[in-house]
Amino acid sequence: MNEKQQETDRQISEAALVAWVRQAAPYIHAFRGRTFVIAFGGEMLGTAQVQALAQDFNLLASLGIRLVLVHGARPQIDAEMQHRGLKPRFHKGLRITDAAALECVKSAFGVTRIEIEALLSQGLPNTPMAGAWMRITGGNFITAKPVGVVDGVDHLYTGTVRKVIAEEIKADLDQQNVVLISSLGVSPSGEVFNLAMEEVAETVAVALQAEKLIFLADAPGLVDRKAQLLDAITVDEAAQLLSRRVRQSAEVARVLPAAVRACRAGVGRVHFLDRNADGAMLMEFFTHAGVGTVMTRAPLVRLREATADDVGALLGLIAPLEADGTLVKRGRELIEMEITRFSLLEDDGVVVGCAALYPFAGKKAAERSGELACLAVMPEYRRYGYGDQLRQHIEKRAKKLKLNKLFVLTTRTAHWFIERGFVESDLSTLPETKRELYNYHRRSKVFIKTL
């Protein structure tokens, strides 16, 4: 590679870094002081990405995010039981913990916790954790009770959460500590119970009313009935996946019921991420597209009518298309005057698409028509069908106004409109006032659709 190519590559790399930092800035501001509960099984310690995950935890904490880490130790418990010649027993995915198994549980959690603390305490030079010092704290935050007998099976020292001492966790977080919680609980009588990691994460996140509950699992996220990864899902849709028994990965299937309960109980969002994907948390939290599955109570995508507060976002959206000649240029003053004509499509609070409707009254009722104008979607979101959603929304608005026809003027997207029922026409079919404003330099084609 010659020096000129190396310099070009360096400039491209630096530009990409600058763009990413600027894109991440709003999320950094939004998440500072927020509580994230991150849950992961003992399987994480056996991955090639464990060092990178520890570094990402450190980075999140350094950005002012209040971190609560909830860990399990299932493989470590199984290994300890095998070492002692004991056979693990489960009922419907829940471990049956007798006295001998409980000793293995306590031993495995002790070792696992120490290893996690060691990972989070690194600060070697020339690493992302250089100069950092994460204060890791813990305590008897979880009061437990026995699961008891289920389906005729006594679960013995397997427990369920009775109470989360949220005030003590918040006190530690207020001191800028990272709270590490093992999936163990104690009863008022002093007994120790083995708890399911997903239940502990759920109850802690609900008690803290966390902004996010994150499950690091064995798959990139939830999938639909066709095994396609879901970028986003509502809690009701997730519940349908459960009721229809849509096949998920083993770990995702185990944590999904707890995730649904947490989301319904007030946790802001629940994320499912692949623990083996390098940088998955950073990509999920600090880019708009994300990489895993996010669960919310309400849909992330919504259509709404524009207001005066949307002028800036609208100008930013259409500016690139105005620059390349796809759209007619509109100044801020014109946008402000016509803002009520516009409908916007938001994805997770970001305006990613727009369209406008301009009604024209004819002398006869049959001549009432409207112009579908300024239909635009950010390039990275066009594959989601947002353009069609906006078109259909404008058509519905036009019908409510009792318009009989919808027309568009376009120079670049003729085939897109033809595929959606628009028919090419000539200038004579346009309303007279629109014909008078026609720009002969642009030579836009006319397409009409009967409503």
C-alpha positions in Angstrom: 0.0 0.0 0.0 1.5 3.4 -1.0 1.7 6.4 1.3 -1.1 8.2 -0.6 -3.5 5.3 0.0 -2.5 5.0 3.6 -3.2 8.7 4.1 -6.6 8.4 2.4 -7.5 5.4 4.6 -6.4 7.3 7.7 -8.6 10.2 6.8 -11.6 7.9 6.2 -11.1 6.2 9.5 -10.8 9.5 11.4 -13.9 10.8 9.7 -15.8 7.7 10.6 -14.7 8.0 14.3 -15.8 11.7 14.4 -19.2 10.8 12.9 -19.7 8.0 15.4 -18.8 10.2 18.4 -21.2 12.9 17.2 -24.0 10.3 16.6 -23.4 8.9 20.1 -23.4 12.2 21.9 -27.2 12.5 22.3 -27.3 9.0 23.8 -24.5 9.8 26.2 -26.4 12.9 27.4 -29.6 10.9 27.7 -28.2 8.0 29.7 -26.0 9.8 32.2 -27.5 9.2 35.7 -29.8 6.4 34.4 -29.9 2.9 35.8 -29.0 -0.1 33.7 -29.4 -3.6 35.0 -27.3 -6.0 33.0 -27.8 -9.7 33.5 -25.5 -12.5 32.3 -25.0 -16.1 33.0 -21.8 -17.8 34.2 -21.3 -18.8 30.5 -19.9 -15.3 29.9 -16.7 -16.2 31.7 -16.0 -18.9 29.1 -16.3 -16.6 26.1 -13.5 -15.1 24.0 -15.2 -11.7 24.5 -15.1 -11.6 28.3 -12.3 -9.1 28.4 -14.1 -6.8 25.9 -17.3 -7.1 27.9 -15.5 -6.0 31.1 -14.0 -3.1 29.2 -17.5 -2.1 27.9 -18.9 -2.3 31.5 -16.2 0.0 32.5 -16.9 2.5 29.7 -20.6 2.6 30.5 -19.8 3.4 34.2 -17.3 6.1 33.2 -20.1 7.8 31.1 -22.1 8.2 34.3 -24.5 5.3 33.8 -25.6 3.6 37.1 -24.7 0.0 36.6 -26.2 -3.0 38.4 -24.7 -6.3 37.2 -26.6 -9.5 38.0 -24.8 -12.8 37.3 -25.6 -16.4 37.3 -23.3 -19.5 37.6 -25.1 -22.4 36.0 -22.1 -24.0 34.2 -19.9 -23.4 37.3 -22.5 -25.1 39.5 -22.7 -28.1 37.1 -18.9 -28.4 37.0 -18.7 -28.3 40.8 -21.4 -31.0 41.1 -19.7 -33.2 38.6 -16.4 -32.8 40.5 -18.2 -34.0 43.6 -19.9 -36.9 41.8 -23.4 -35.3 42.0 -25.9 -35.2 39.2 -27.8 -32.0 38.5 -31.6 -32.2 38.6 -34.0 -29.8 36.9 -37.8 -29.4 36.7 -39.1 -27.3 33.9 -35.7 -25.6 33.6 -35.4 -24.8 37.3 -32.7 -26.4 39.3 -33.7 -28.6 42.2 -31.2 -27.7 45.0 -30.8 -30.2 47.8 -28.3 -29.7 50.7 -25.4 -31.2 48.7 -26.2 -29.2 45.6 -26.5 -26.0 47.7 -22.9 -26.4 48.9 -21.9 -26.6 45.2 -24.0 -23.5 44.5 -22.3 -21.5 47.2 -18.8 -22.6 46.1 -19.5 -21.8 42.4 -21.0 -18.4 43.1 -18.0 -17.5 45.4 -15.5 -18.3 42.7 -17.5 -16.8 39.9 -18.0 -13.5 41.8 -14.3 -13.2 42.5 -13.4 -13.8 38.9 -15.9 -11.1 37.8 -14.6 -8.6 40.3 -11.0 -9.3 39.1 -12.1 -8.7 35.5 -13.7 -5.4 36.4 -10.8 -4.2 38.5 -8.2 -4.3 35.7 -6.4 -1.1 34.8 -3.4 -2.0 32.6 -1.8 0.6 30.5 -2.7 0.7 26.8 -6.1 -0.9 27.4 -9.6 0.7 27.5 -9.5 0.4 31.3 -6.2 2.2 31.8 -6.5 4.8 34.6 -10.0 3.6 35.5 -11.1 2.3 38.9 -14.5 0.7 39.2 -15.7 0.4 42.8 -17.6 -2.9 42.9 -20.0 -3.4 45.8 -22.5 -6.0 46.9 -24.6 -7.0 49.8 -27.6 -8.9 51.1 -29.9 -7.0 48.8 -32.2 -10.0 48.1 -34.6 -11.6 50.6 -35.7 -15.0 49.4 -38.2 -17.7 50.2 -38.4 -21.3 49.0 -40.1 -22.2 45.7 -41.6 -25.1 47.6 -43.4 -28.1 46.0 -44.3 -27.6 42.3 -46.1 -30.3 40.3 -45.3 -32.7 43.2 -41.6 -31.9 43.1 -40.0 -30.3 46.2 -37.4 -27.8 45.0 -35.8 -27.7 48.5 -33.2 -24.9 48.6 -34.2 -23.4 45.3 -35.8 -20.1 46.1 -37.7 -17.2 44.7 -37.3 -13.5 45.4 -39.4 -12.2 48.3 -38.1 -8.7 48.4 -35.4 -6.4 46.9 -33.8 -3.9 49.3 -33.8 -1.2 46.6 -32.9 1.6 49.0 -29.5 0.0 49.7 -28.8 -0.6 46.1 -29.6 3.0 45.3 -27.4 4.2 48.1 -24.4 2.4 46.5 -25.3 3.7 43.1 -25.4 7.3 44.5 -21.8 6.8 45.5 -20.9 6.0 41.9 -20.3 2.3 42.7 -21.1 -0.5 40.4 -23.3 -3.0 42.2 -22.6 -6.7 41.5 -25.4 -9.1 42.6 -25.1 -12.8 42.7 -28.2 -14.9 42.2 -28.4 -16.0 45.8 -30.9 -14.9 48.5 -31.3 -15.3 52.2 -34.4 -15.8 54.3 -35.2 -14.0 57.5 -34.3 -17.3 59.3 -30.8 -17.2 57.8 -31.3 -19.9 55.1 -29.5 -19.5 51.8 -31.5 -20.1 48.6 -30.4 -20.6 45.0 -32.2 -18.2 42.7 -32.8 -18.0 39.0 -30.6 -15.2 37.5 -33.4 -14.0 35.2 -35.8 -13.6 38.2 -33.2 -11.7 40.2 -32.6 -9.4 37.2 -36.3 -8.8 36.7 -37.1 -8.0 40.3 -34.1 -5.8 40.8 -34.8 -3.8 37.6 -38.5 -3.4 38.6 -37.6 -2.3 42.2 -35.1 0.3 40.8 -37.5 1.3 37.9 -34.5 0.9 35.7 -34.2 2.7 32.4 -33.0 -0.5 30.8 -32.8 -4.2 31.6 -30.2 -6.0 29.4 -29.9 -9.8 29.0 -26.6 -10.9 27.5 -27.5 -14.3 26.1 -26.5 -17.0 23.5 -28.2 -15.3 20.5 -28.4 -11.9 18.8 -32.0 -11.4 20.0 -35.6 -12.6 19.6 -36.8 -14.2 16.3 -40.2 -14.5 14.7 -42.0 -17.6 13.5 -39.7 -17.6 10.4 -36.6 -17.4 12.5 -35.9 -13.8 11.4 -34.2 -11.5 13.9 -36.6 -8.9 15.4 -35.0 -5.4 15.8 -37.9 -4.2 18.0 -40.9 -5.7 19.6 -43.7 -4.6 22.0 -44.3 -6.4 25.2 -47.6 -7.7 23.9 -46.0 -9.0 20.8 -43.4 -10.8 22.9 -46.1 -12.3 25.0 -47.6 -13.7 21.8 -44.3 -15.3 20.9 -44.5 -17.0 24.3 -48.1 -18.2 23.9 -47.5 -19.5 20.4 -44.3 -21.2 21.6 -42.1 -19.6 18.9 -38.7 -21.3 19.1 -36.0 -19.2 20.6 -32.4 -20.0 21.6 -32.1 -21.8 24.9 -31.0 -18.8 27.0 -33.4 -16.3 25.4 -36.3 -18.7 25.9 -35.4 -19.0 29.6 -35.2 -15.2 30.2 -38.1 -14.1 28.0 -40.9 -14.6 30.5 -39.0 -12.5 33.1 -38.3 -9.8 30.4 -42.1 -9.6 29.6 -43.0 -9.2 33.3 -40.3 -6.5 33.8 -41.4 -4.5 30.9 -45.0 -4.6 32.0 -44.0 -3.6 35.5 -42.4 -0.3 34.5 -38.8 -1.0 33.3 -38.2 1.4 30.4 -36.8 -1.0 27.9 -35.5 -4.6 27.8 -32.7 -5.5 25.4 -31.6 -8.9 24.2 -27.9 -9.0 23.1 -25.4 -11.6 21.9 -22.7 -11.9 24.6 -20.3 -13.2 21.9 -20.7 -10.2 19.6 -17.9 -7.7 20.2 -19.1 -4.3 21.2 -22.8 -5.3 21.1 -23.8 -3.1 24.1 -22.0 -0.1 22.6 -23.7 -0.6 19.2 -27.1 -1.1 20.8 -27.0 1.9 23.2 -25.0 4.5 21.1 -26.3 4.0 17.6 -29.8 4.5 16.4 -30.1 1.2 14.5 -28.7 -1.0 17.3 -27.8 -4.6 16.9 -30.1 -6.7 19.1 -33.8 -6.8 20.0 -35.4 -4.1 22.1 -38.7 -4.6 23.9 -40.9 -1.7 24.8 -44.4 -1.2 26.1 -45.4 0.9 23.0 -44.2 0.6 19.4 -41.0 2.5 18.6 -42.3 3.5 15.2 -45.2 5.9 15.0 -46.8 8.2 12.5 -47.9 11.7 13.6 -48.7 15.1 12.3 -45.9 17.7 12.4 -45.8 20.7 14.7 -43.8 23.9 14.8 -41.3 22.2 17.0 -40.4 19.8 14.1 -39.2 22.4 11.6 -35.5 21.8 12.3 -35.8 18.0 12.1 -37.8 18.3 8.9 -35.2 20.6 7.3 -32.4 18.2 8.2 -34.3 15.2 6.8 -35.0 16.7 3.4 -31.8 18.8 2.9 -29.8 15.9 1.2 -32.7 15.2 -1.2 -33.0 18.9 -2.0 -29.2 19.1 -2.6 -29.2 16.3 -5.2 -32.4 17.6 -6.9 -34.7 14.8 -5.9 -36.9 17.3 -4.0 -37.8 20.9 -4.7 -36.0 23.3 -2.4 -38.1 24.7 0.5 -36.8 27.4 2.8 -37.3 27.4 6.5 -39.9 30.2 6.2 -42.0 28.1 3.8 -41.7 25.0 5.9 -42.8 27.0 9.0 -45.8 28.3 7.1 -46.8 24.9 5.8 -45.8 22.7 8.7 -49.4 21.5 9.3 -49.3 19.9 5.8 -46.7 17.5 6.9 -46.9 14.0 8.5 -43.8 12.6 10.1 -42.6 9.0 10.9 -40.5 8.6 14.0 -38.4 5.6 14.9 -37.4 5.6 18.5 -38.1 9.3 18.8 -36.0 10.3 15.7 -37.8 11.7 12.7 -36.8 9.4 9.8 -39.5 10.1 7.2 -42.0 12.7 6.1 -44.7 13.4 3.5 -47.0 16.3 2.9 -50.6 16.7 1.6 -51.7 19.8 -0.3 -55.5 19.8 -1.0 -56.9 21.5 -4.1 -60.7 22.3 -4.3 -62.2 21.9 -7.8 -65.4 23.5 -9.2 -67.1 20.1 -9.0 -66.9 17.6 -6.1 -65.3 15.0 -8.5 -62.5 17.4 -9.2 -61.3 17.6 -5.6 -57.7 16.4 -5.5 -54.6 16.5 -3.5 -50.9 16.5 -4.0 -48.6 14.0 -2.3 -45.4 16.0 -1.9 -42.1 15.9 -0.2 -42.1 12.1 0.5 -38.7 11.4 2.0 -37.2 8.6 4.1 -33.6 8.4 5.5 -31.6 6.0 3.3 -30.8 3.6 6.1 -34.5 3.2 6.9 -35.9 2.6 3.4 -35.7 -1.1 3.6 -38.3 -1.1 6.4 -41.2 0.0 4.2 -41.5 3.4 5.8 -42.1 5.1 2.5 -45.2 2.9 2.0 -46.4 3.7 5.5 -46.2 7.4 4.8 -47.9 7.1 1.4 -50.8 5.1 2.9 -51.1 7.6 5.7 -51.4 10.5 3.2 -54.0 8.6 1.2 -56.0 8.1 4.4 -55.8 11.8 5.1 -56.9 12.6 1.6 -59.9 10.4 1.9 -60.9 12.0 5.2 -60.9 15.4 3.3 -63.1 13.8 0.7 -60.5 14.2 -2.1 -61.1 12.0 -5.1 -57.6 11.9 -6.6 -54.0 12.1 -5.4 -51.2 13.3 -7.7 -47.5 13.5 -7.4 -44.8 15.3 -9.4 -41.5 13.3 -9.5 -38.2 13.3 -11.4 -36.6 10.2 -9.9 -39.1 7.8 -8.5 -41.6 7.2 -11.3 -41.5 3.4 -11.1 -42.0 3.4 -7.3 -45.3 5.2 -7.7 -46.4 3.1 -10.7 -45.9 0.0 -8.6 -48.3 1.5 -6.0 -51.2 2.2 -8.3 -50.3 5.7 -9.7 -50.8 6.2 -13.5 -48.8 8.6 -15.6 -50.7 11.6 -16.8 -50.1 15.0 -18.3 -50.2 18.6 -17.1 -53.8 19.1 -18.2 -55.0 16.8 -15.5 -53.6 19.0 -12.7 -55.6 21.6 -10.9 -55.3 25.0 -12.6 -53.5 26.6 -9.7 -50.9 23.8 -9.7 -50.4 24.0 -13.5 -49.5 27.7 -13.1 -46.8 26.8 -10.6 -45.3 24.0 -12.7 -41.5 24.2 -13.0 -40.7 23.5 -16.7 -36.9 23.3 -15.9 -37.4 20.3 -13.6 -39.7 18.6 -16.1 -41.3 16.5 -13.4 -43.6 13.7 -14.5 -47.2 13.7 -13.3 -48.8 10.6 -11.8 -52.3 10.3 -10.5 -54.1 7.8 -8.4 -57.9 7.6 -8.0 -58.9 7.2 -4.3 
